[in-house]
């Protein structure tokens, strides 16, 4: 194993549930109900993320935790302005729910701010391309069944799975792989992608 691989893999077992962190205060949080969507839930904080071509597996985990937190925040709030520069907006799991919110036709009602639970299915990422240092890490996103989508036109609550227009959900969860490639020069940016299992790459 090359020296920089020893620096990348730290020997820790990161498999299992990933903590959800959203601690950027945007106002007084008010949970959603049938009368209104959620107001001002805490947003993910990008400030701790890194920009380097020699990150470690622990730092990579932080990058993926931020992605997870953004996906959860979009479901909780349907608010994109705090994430307006984030590629995750183009990759949101449930765009049909976002469309409902933007048309003032519906939103998510949940007893818990943590709608998604992300699990790393492997202890460490895998190096799939040694030369370009491309890594992959398999994960699963569980969706709490208590979270429902409220539609104003019917006055009814529906499971989130009813709005899975991308066909991501299998057995109540979203499975996929995070893939990363570090920038090869200061003129490039690190690449981080979530690839759902139903996507051919």
TIBA-901997 format. One record per residue (C-alpha): residue number from 0; residue in three letters; x, y, z. Coordinates in pm, 1 decimal, always signed. Layout:
<recs>
k; r; px; py; pz
NUM; ALA; X; Y; Z
...
</recs>
This chain:
<recs>
k; r; px; py; pz
0; UNK; +0.0; +0.0; +0.0
1; UNK; +134.5; +339.9; -96.9
2; UNK; +222.0; +593.3; +170.8
3; UNK; -64.0; +830.8; +86.3
4; UNK; -311.3; +540.7; +105.0
5; UNK; -201.2; +474.9; +461.8
6; UNK; -269.3; +840.7; +532.3
7; UNK; -611.3; +819.0; +366.0
8; UNK; -738.4; +502.4; +537.1
9; UNK; -733.5; +555.0; +912.9
10; UNK; -837.5; +206.0; +1021.7
11; UNK; -1159.0; +320.0; +1190.0
12; UNK; -1487.0; +137.3; +1137.0
13; UNK; -1736.0; +400.0; +1018.6
14; UNK; -2009.2; +153.8; +927.2
15; UNK; -2347.6; +222.2; +1082.2
16; UNK; -2563.3; +528.6; +1132.5
17; UNK; -2420.8; +869.4; +1046.6
18; UNK; -2509.9; +1160.0; +1280.1
19; UNK; -2737.3; +1427.1; +1137.5
20; UNK; -2606.8; +1777.9; +1201.3
21; UNK; -2785.2; +2099.4; +1107.6
22; UNK; -2687.4; +2376.3; +1346.9
23; UNK; -2703.8; +2692.0; +1136.7
24; UNK; -2983.8; +2895.6; +1296.9
25; UNK; -3208.8; +3061.8; +1038.3
26; UNK; -3481.4; +3189.8; +1271.6
27; UNK; -3734.1; +3058.9; +1522.7
28; UNK; -3810.5; +2700.9; +1421.0
29; UNK; -4180.5; +2617.1; +1390.9
30; UNK; -4270.4; +2259.9; +1285.2
31; UNK; -4506.0; +2207.9; +992.3
32; UNK; -4872.6; +2127.8; +1038.0
33; UNK; -5178.5; +2123.3; +813.2
34; UNK; -5196.4; +2502.9; +822.0
35; UNK; -4840.5; +2586.9; +716.3
36; UNK; -4503.3; +2434.4; +621.3
37; UNK; -4209.5; +2431.9; +861.9
38; UNK; -4060.3; +2771.6; +936.6
39; UNK; -3687.2; +2830.4; +985.7
40; UNK; -3552.2; +2482.6; +1067.9
41; UNK; -3176.3; +2477.9; +1137.7
42; UNK; -2978.5; +2446.4; +813.6
43; UNK; -2659.9; +2247.4; +745.6
44; UNK; -2338.7; +2441.0; +799.0
45; UNK; -2084.3; +2410.4; +520.4
46; UNK; -1814.8; +2595.6; +711.7
47; UNK; -1628.4; +2286.1; +833.1
48; UNK; -1579.1; +2132.4; +488.2
49; UNK; -1238.9; +2108.1; +327.6
50; UNK; -1077.8; +2182.1; -7.3
51; UNK; -768.1; +1970.1; -55.2
52; UNK; -639.1; +1693.2; -275.9
53; UNK; -511.8; +1492.2; +20.7
54; UNK; -819.2; +1444.4; +236.7
55; UNK; -861.5; +1141.3; +461.8
56; UNK; -1148.2; +894.2; +488.1
57; UNK; -1265.9; +1074.3; +803.3
58; UNK; -1282.8; +1404.7; +614.9
59; UNK; -1462.1; +1234.5; +328.3
60; UNK; -1721.6; +1115.5; +577.1
61; UNK; -1783.6; +1479.3; +674.0
62; UNK; -1844.5; +1567.4; +308.9
63; UNK; -2104.1; +1293.6; +278.1
64; UNK; -2265.4; +1385.0; +608.6
65; UNK; -2313.2; +1736.7; +473.4
66; UNK; -2481.9; +1598.3; +159.1
67; UNK; -2709.1; +1385.9; +377.3
68; UNK; -2793.1; +1683.2; +597.6
69; UNK; -2884.5; +1888.7; +289.4
70; UNK; -3117.9; +1618.9; +158.0
71; UNK; -3286.8; +1596.9; +497.5
72; UNK; -3313.7; +1975.8; +520.2
73; UNK; -3481.9; +1995.1; +179.4
74; UNK; -3747.3; +1747.8; +292.7
75; UNK; -3795.0; +1924.0; +624.3
76; UNK; -3817.1; +2277.7; +491.0
77; UNK; -3846.3; +2268.9; +108.6
78; UNK; -3629.8; +2580.3; +134.9
79; UNK; -3343.3; +2613.8; -112.7
80; UNK; -3211.9; +2964.1; -48.6
81; UNK; -2960.0; +2849.8; +212.1
82; UNK; -2837.9; +2585.5; -33.1
83; UNK; -2860.1; +2790.9; -351.7
84; UNK; -2498.8; +2724.6; -447.7
85; UNK; -2516.4; +2354.0; -374.1
86; UNK; -2522.7; +2084.1; -640.7
87; UNK; -2748.0; +1882.2; -410.2
88; UNK; -3041.9; +2097.7; -522.6
89; UNK; -3004.1; +1948.9; -870.4
90; UNK; -2986.4; +1603.4; -712.5
91; UNK; -3273.5; +1621.1; -461.1
92; UNK; -3431.7; +1286.0; -386.8
93; UNK; -3794.5; +1398.6; -419.5
94; UNK; -3835.1; +1686.2; -667.7
95; UNK; -4212.2; +1624.1; -679.5
96; UNK; -4238.6; +1731.8; -314.5
97; UNK; -4037.0; +2042.6; -392.6
98; UNK; -4275.2; +2122.3; -679.4
99; UNK; -4574.2; +2095.5; -444.5
100; UNK; -4413.1; +2338.4; -201.4
101; UNK; -4314.9; +2591.4; -466.4
102; UNK; -4671.0; +2584.4; -600.8
103; UNK; -4807.0; +2626.7; -242.9
104; UNK; -4989.6; +2295.7; -277.8
105; UNK; -4823.4; +2088.2; -6.9
106; UNK; -4529.7; +2012.8; +223.4
107; UNK; -4385.2; +1751.8; +458.9
108; UNK; -4524.8; +1714.8; +811.4
109; UNK; -4301.5; +1524.7; +1052.6
110; UNK; -4270.7; +1473.1; +1430.4
111; UNK; -3893.2; +1451.8; +1396.2
112; UNK; -3650.6; +1691.5; +1226.4
113; UNK; -3449.2; +1390.3; +1116.0
114; UNK; -3659.7; +1248.9; +831.8
115; UNK; -3374.2; +1055.5; +673.2
116; UNK; -3128.5; +827.9; +852.2
117; UNK; -2807.7; +756.8; +661.4
118; UNK; -2601.6; +443.7; +718.0
119; UNK; -2254.0; +364.6; +589.3
120; UNK; -2262.9; +2.9; +472.9
121; UNK; -1884.0; -38.4; +475.4
122; UNK; -1622.5; +44.0; +741.0
123; UNK; -1413.8; +254.1; +501.0
124; UNK; -1443.3; +379.3; +141.8
125; UNK; -1288.5; +167.4; -134.5
126; UNK; -1015.0; +292.8; -365.3
127; UNK; -1137.7; +197.5; -714.2
128; UNK; -881.5; +396.0; -914.4
129; UNK; -537.5; +422.0; -760.5
130; UNK; -393.5; +667.7; -1011.6
131; UNK; -676.4; +922.1; -984.0
132; UNK; -752.6; +832.3; -619.0
133; UNK; -1120.3; +772.5; -694.7
134; UNK; -1309.1; +621.4; -402.7
135; UNK; -1654.3; +472.9; -350.1
136; UNK; -1856.9; +419.5; -33.5
137; UNK; -2188.1; +232.4; -19.7
138; UNK; -2467.3; +386.8; +188.4
139; UNK; -2837.2; +355.9; +265.5
140; UNK; -3090.8; +627.9; +346.5
141; UNK; -3386.3; +513.3; +558.8
142; UNK; -3704.6; +722.4; +560.4
143; UNK; -3900.3; +747.0; +885.2
144; UNK; -4257.9; +629.6; +817.7
145; UNK; -4404.2; +898.4; +1046.4
146; UNK; -4306.9; +1172.6; +798.0
147; UNK; -4593.8; +1242.5; +557.8
148; UNK; -4664.6; +1473.9; +266.9
149; UNK; -4967.0; +1697.2; +318.6
150; UNK; -5162.0; +1803.5; +10.1
151; UNK; -5381.4; +2110.8; +41.0
152; UNK; -5607.3; +2009.6; -247.3
153; UNK; -5718.5; +1687.8; -77.9
154; UNK; -5647.9; +1771.2; +287.3
155; UNK; -5486.7; +1427.5; +319.1
156; UNK; -5147.6; +1294.7; +428.6
157; UNK; -4949.7; +1064.0; +199.1
158; UNK; -4632.4; +858.6; +244.2
159; UNK; -4318.8; +1012.0; +99.1
160; UNK; -4281.1; +705.6; -122.4
161; UNK; -4587.7; +820.7; -320.9
162; UNK; -4370.7; +1105.9; -453.1
163; UNK; -4071.7; +893.3; -555.3
164; UNK; -4072.8; +1004.3; -918.7
165; UNK; -3705.2; +908.4; -956.6
166; UNK; -3767.9; +548.4; -853.9
167; UNK; -3507.8; +560.6; -577.3
168; UNK; -3685.5; +373.7; -297.1
169; UNK; -3641.3; +0.7; -244.4
170; UNK; -3784.9; -167.6; +65.6
171; UNK; -3842.4; +167.6; +231.8
172; UNK; -3490.5; +298.3; +175.5
173; UNK; -3264.8; +460.0; -82.9
174; UNK; -2949.0; +264.5; -164.8
175; UNK; -2650.0; +399.6; -350.3
176; UNK; -2282.5; +484.6; -362.8
177; UNK; -2086.1; +798.7; -292.7
178; UNK; -1802.4; +845.2; -541.0
179; UNK; -1523.6; +1100.3; -497.3
180; UNK; -1226.5; +1217.2; -699.5
181; UNK; -988.5; +1478.1; -556.7
182; UNK; -884.3; +1773.9; -767.4
183; UNK; -564.1; +1709.7; -960.2
184; UNK; -465.3; +2076.9; -960.4
185; UNK; -553.2; +2402.4; -788.6
186; UNK; -759.8; +2497.0; -1092.6
187; UNK; -1000.0; +2206.3; -1039.3
188; UNK; -1250.5; +2119.8; -769.8
189; UNK; -1298.3; +1796.0; -582.4
190; UNK; -1576.7; +1583.8; -729.0
191; UNK; -1830.4; +1421.4; -495.9
192; UNK; -2136.1; +1240.2; -632.5
193; UNK; -2412.8; +1024.0; -495.2
194; UNK; -2502.9; +750.6; -742.8
195; UNK; -2838.0; +578.0; -669.5
196; UNK; -2839.9; +202.9; -722.2
197; UNK; -3093.2; +239.2; -1005.2
198; UNK; -2855.0; +461.1; -1201.9
199; UNK; -2623.0; +310.6; -1457.1
200; UNK; -2283.4; +479.0; -1455.5
</recs>
